[in-house]
Amino acid sequence: MGIKLEWPDYRGEGREPDPEEIWKRQQLSWKRDSGGTGFRRLWRGTIRRTVVSAVIFGLIWGFYAAQPSWGTEARRFIGSALNQDMDFTAARDWYARYFGGAPAFIPIFGEDEGNVRKVTGLHTLAPPLAGRIVQPFAVTLKGIEIEATEMQQDGDTEAKTPVASVDVGRVLAVSREAQGGYRVTVQHSGGLEAEYGHLTGTVLKADDWLQEGEAVGWLEERPGEAKPLLYFALKQGPTYIDPSDEIAFD
């Protein structure tokens, strides 16, 4: 690879070959054969990766925005992949075996889960229903969507599940969503605010008080329709927080 440097090219009139000139010609040959400088290759690779990442993100975002009825299993898979923590135990053990301790530049390796402080402090919030997360907090950075795992049969055609208040609180607002469901906003203790959305129905109104576990509303599954999902969000002041960090779901 590269151009062939012949001795006569450098002999001239009794002169010895110039090492600097040889080196410069070799550099030009390497750049020409490799398609440019290393920086240019790195830049092209970065652009390609960025474009691919943007396309994947756009597809996932569009999938969640459209919410096709046939996509429940796919949403559950994506939600599980985004919501489950990676197990760094093997990597941490390998690092400790060869280098000792935990790498300071990756703080998560040295974390003690027993010392993790949650926003709600020592108070434990109850889950709004028995279910699993199908749309994690990472998708919208606002709330999650939960699929009920226990539906109570109501007659021969409908199945209902109650949605419970996660803590004692006061109803701030009851509104209708664009998709037709109800959304109940509740002020809980400690400055925590919760939004219960996609409800099939509710009997609450503003300024009603709720005890922990008391029904906020209900979800209803009808034959031939996709399973209903509960939208649930938590706010600490003006900031949305991940409900899965505060409440244990299936």
N, C-alpha and C positions, 0 to 999 in steps of 0.2 A: 504494500500500500504506500502511496506517496510517489513523488516524482523521483526518477533515477538521476542521481547527481554524478555526472561524469567528471573524471579528473581533469580533462582538458578544459573544462569550463572555468577552472580556477588557476591554471598554470600561468597564463599571461606571459610576460617577458621575464621568465626566470623567477617569478614570485612564488612563494609558498601559498597554499590554500588559506583563505581567511576563515577561521573557525566561526566568527560572528556571522559572516555572510552565509555559511552553511547552515547554521542554526536558524537564521531568519527564513531561509528557503524551506526548511523542514517544517517550521511553524505554519507557513502559508499553505503548505501541502496538507498538513493535518486538518486545518480549519476548512479547507476546500472539500476534503474527503468526508468530514463529519457533518457538513452542512451548516457550519457557522460556529459561533462562539458558544461556550458553555452557558453563559447567561441567556443567550437567545433560545437555546434548547430548553432551559429551565422555564423561561417565560411561556414558550409554546405549550409545554406540559402543564403548567399552572392554568392556562386558559382552557385547555381541554378538560381538565378535572373540574374546573369551575362550571363549565357548560353542562357537563354530565350531571354534576350535583344539582344544578338549577333545574334540569329537566326532571330528575327523580323527585325533587321537592315539589315541583309543579304538578306532577302526576298524583302524588300522595295528597296534596292540598285539594286538588280538583276532585279526587275520589271522596274525600271527607265532606267537601262542600256539596256534592251532588247527592250523597247518601243513597245509593241505589239499594233497593230491597234485597238484591241478591248478594250484596257485599258484606253481610254480617260476619261471616267467617274470616274474610280477609281483614276486616277492621279489627276483629279480635286478635288476629295474629300480629298485626302491626302494633296494636296497643300493648300486647304482651312484650314484644321486642323492645319498645321504647320505655316501658314502665319497669321492667325487671332490671335490677342492678347487676352489673358484671361482677363475677367472682375473681378478685385479684389475689386470692390466697396463694395459688401456685407461683405467680410472679413474685409475690412478696417473699415467699419461702426461698425461691431461687436467689433473689437478691441478697437475703440475709445470709444464705449459705456461703456465697462467694465474696460478698463485700461487707457483711455485718450490718445489722440495723435495718432501717427502712429508708429509702431515698427521700431526702428532704424536699427535692424538687417535685415530688408527687405526693402532696399532703395526705391524700386519701389512704395511702399505704399505712400511715401512722395513726390513723384515727381510732379512737376507742368508742365503739358504738354505745357503750354504757354511759358515756358522757355527752351524747348528743342532746341538745336542748331544743325542744319543739316550741313553736310559737305559742301554743296553748298552755305551756308550762306543765304543772303537775296534773292538771285537769284532763281527763280522758273524754274524748268525744265519741258518742255512739254512732255506728254506721246508719245512714238513712234507710238502707234496706240490705237484704242479703243478696249480693251480686258480685259480678266481676267487672273490672274496668275494660271497656272496649275502645275508648278513646282517651289516651292519657293527657296529662296536663301539658306535656311538651308540644302537642299539636297546635294549641291555640294560646297557651300561656294565660288562660283565664279559668277554664273549668274542665271537668272530665265528664264522660258519659259512661253510665253503668247499666249493664244488662242484668235484670233480676234473675236469680237462679231458683227462686221459690215463688211460683204464681199460685194464688188461691182460686180454685174453681168456683165460679159464681153462676150456677145454672148449667145448662148444657152447651152454651155457645160462647161464653165469655170467661176469661180468667183475669183476676185482679190481684194486685199486690199493693199494700199500703206503703206510703213513704213517710218515715218518721222524722221528727225533729231531732237533730244531733245533740241538742242542749236546750236548757230553758231559754226562752227568748220572747221577743215581741215582734209581731208582724208589721213590717214597714210598708209593704205594698203587695198587691195582687194584680197581675197584668196578664194580657193575652199575648202570646207569641205570634210571629208571622206565620208559622206553620199551623197555628190553631190551638196549640196546647196552652196550659196555664203556667205562669212562673210566680212563685212566692218568695219574697225577699224577707228574711228574718234577721233581726238584730239579736245576737247572742251575747253572753257575758264576755268580759275581757276585751271589748271593742271588736269582737269577731262578728262578721256579717256573712250570712249564707244565702245562696240562691238555689232554689229547688225548681228546676224547669222541666219542660216536656210533660207536665202532668196532664192526665186525662181529665181530672176533675179535682176540685177542692171546695170546702165549705167555709174557708177562712176569709176574713176581711181585715183591712188595716186596723192596727191597734189591738188585735186579738193577742192573748198571751198563750204560750205553749210550754208544756213541761217536756223534759227529755223523754223521747219515745212516743210522744203524742203525735197523732196523724196530721201531717201537713197537707196531704192529698193522696191520690192513688194513680197507679198506672193500670191500663186495661188492655188486654190482648184480645183481638178479634180474629175469627177464622179467616184465613186467606191473607192476612196482613203480617208484616214483619213484626218481630218482637219489639215492644216499646222500650225505649231507653230513657233513663233518668239523667237529666243534665244537673250537675251539682258543682257549685263553685264556692270558694271561701275567700274572704277579703279580710286582711288585717289593716285597718285604716283604709288608705286608698290603693293598697297593693294586693293583687291576687296572689294567693299562695297555693301550693300543691296539696289538695285534699288527702292524697295518699301518704303524705308525710305526717298527717295528723290522725288519720283514721285507718284502721286495718280492714282491708277488703279481701275477698276470696282470691 
